[in-house]
Amino acid sequence: MIPTYSPDALRAVLARHALTGSAAGRLLAVDSRTIRKWTAAASINNHRDMPESAWWLLLILTGDITVDDLKTHLQIGAAE
């Protein structure tokens, strides 16, 4: 099962893999400020939702999911 993005889920992935915002930004080719916006609580004015594709890429790059996991998830989602 693919975890759903939320700021809390993103912070947990970063902590679990000891990734700083800068390191995560380099992995995803975004600025560290973008990572801060994605990890900010939804009630914070500068919060931005992380694109689903970036979330999936981070999960793959950290080893939390595999490409096959994502393919299965997308096939199941397409059938619904």
C-alpha positions in Angstrom: 0.0 0.0 0.0 1.3 3.4 -0.9 1.2 5.9 2.0 -0.8 9.1 1.4 1.0 12.4 1.4 0.5 14.8 4.3 2.9 17.2 5.9 3.2 14.8 8.8 3.9 11.9 6.5 6.6 13.8 4.7 8.2 14.9 8.0 8.2 11.2 9.1 9.9 10.0 5.9 12.5 12.7 6.2 13.2 11.8 9.8 13.2 8.0 9.2 15.8 8.5 6.5 17.7 11.3 8.3 17.1 13.6 5.4 17.4 17.4 5.8 15.2 19.7 3.7 18.3 20.5 1.6 19.1 16.8 1.0 15.4 16.0 0.1 15.4 19.0 -2.2 18.5 17.7 -4.0 16.8 14.3 -4.4 13.7 15.8 -5.9 15.4 18.7 -7.8 13.5 21.4 -5.8 14.7 24.2 -3.5 14.8 23.5 0.2 12.2 26.3 0.6 9.8 24.1 -1.4 10.4 21.2 1.0 9.6 23.6 3.9 6.3 24.6 2.2 5.4 20.9 1.8 6.2 20.1 5.4 4.4 23.1 6.8 1.0 22.5 8.5 -1.9 23.1 6.2 -3.0 25.9 8.5 0.2 27.8 7.8 -0.1 30.6 5.2 2.9 29.4 3.0 1.9 25.7 3.0 1.7 24.0 -0.4 0.6 20.5 -1.1 3.4 18.3 -2.5 2.6 17.0 -6.0 1.7 13.3 -5.9 4.5 12.5 -8.4 7.1 14.1 -6.2 5.7 12.2 -3.2 5.9 8.9 -5.1 9.4 9.7 -6.3 10.6 10.4 -2.8 9.1 7.1 -1.5 10.9 5.2 -4.3 14.2 7.0 -3.8 14.2 6.3 -0.1 13.2 2.7 -0.6 9.9 3.0 1.2 8.1 1.6 -1.9 9.2 0.0 -5.2 8.3 0.9 -8.7 6.3 -2.3 -8.8 4.4 -1.2 -5.7 3.5 2.0 -7.5 2.6 0.2 -10.7 0.2 -2.1 -8.7 -1.2 0.9 -6.9 -1.9 2.8 -10.2 -3.4 -0.3 -11.8 -5.8 -0.8 -8.9 -6.7 2.9 -8.9 -7.3 2.9 -12.7 -9.7 -0.1 -12.3 -11.9 1.8 -9.8 
